[in-house]
Amino acid sequence: MITFQSINTALPDINQSAIREWVKGVAASYGRRTGDIAYIFVDDEEILRVNRQFLQHDYYTDIITFDNGSPRVVAGDLFISLDTVRTNAEGLGVPYIRELHRVIIHGILHLCGINDKGPGEREIMEAAENRALSQYPYVSSL
């Protein structure tokens, strides 16, 4: 089950049923099925609190992904700061809704085993994000 909730912010205006199908399709393209996935949309202060408490990082970020899955099942809790997503979209000169969808799928790609911290990994992640964004059924609206 893929759920959407929020803490300290309103839920974003997204097509939840389309995102559920999209996430399932992206996971399937990596040979995985979806289990319990919780998208938790938060503000910057909450993402900072989560980052400090669970990862001992003292900075804001757009997403924190906690993997609760197995080798064949994508499952986890994905905390997304809508404040940081908006700031990043403005800085990149892209529409907020496109950046939000990029971050939504970024977490799934992490759960599928794609990393972005090591040498050359960022480029692999960006290519995977672009492929996944092109699979979104409403890509023209992004």
Protein Blocks (a to p, Z undefined) as FASTA:
>chain_A
ZZdddehiacddddfklmmmmmmmmmmmnopacdddddddddfklmmmmmmmmnopacdd
fbdcddfbdfklccddddddfklmmmmmmmnopafklmmmmmmmmmmmmmnopackbghk
lmmmmmmmmmmmmmpmklmmZZ
